[in-house]
Amino acid sequence: MDRKMMQQLQQMQTKLMKAQEELANTNVEGTAGGGAVRVTMNGHRELRSLVIAPEAVDPDDVESLQDMVVAAFNDASKKAQDLSESKLGGVTGGMPNIPGLF
């Protein structure tokens, strides 16, 4: 591998590390039930918070609340995945992962 190629790979790795840090510090929110359930996670899809409005809690209908939590989580997860693909795709320019590089 020539020197120029090595420098380009090092620059890409630096940008990738910065993008990974940005993902860790960027939150997305998923909602369900008209906002009755809100899930916040970072760009790495790590759960940061779960908020359930009191009116969403019905002891006679726990299934609906469970469904809303799952839906809000999936909504946030999809947004985090889209964010990750956007950030990392811009760094790698669509290059496939090179084993051992990242």
Residue, then its C-alpha position, 0 to 999 in steps of 0.5 A: m500500500d503506498r503512502k498516499m493510500m495509507q494517509q487517506l485510510q488514516q483520514m477516513q478512520t479519523k472521520l469515522m471515529k468522529a462520526q461514531e462519537e457524534l452518534a453517541n452524543t445525538n439522540v433520536e425520539g420515537t413515539a407511539g399512542g400520539g406521544a403517550v409513550r416516548v423512547t429516546m435513544n442515541g445514534h448507537r441505538e442505546l436506550r436513554s429514556l422511556v416516558i409514559a404519560p399517566e393517561a396511557v396506564d390502564p390497569d385493565d389494558v396492559e397489552s395496549l401499553q406494552d404495544m405502545v412501548v414496543a412501537a415507540f422503541n421500534d420507531a426510535s430504533k429506525k430513526a437511530q439506524d437512519l442517522s447512523e447510515s447517514k453519518l457513517g455513509g458520508v464518511t466511508g463514501g459507500m465503501p464496504n467495511i475493511p476488516g481490521l480497519f474500523 
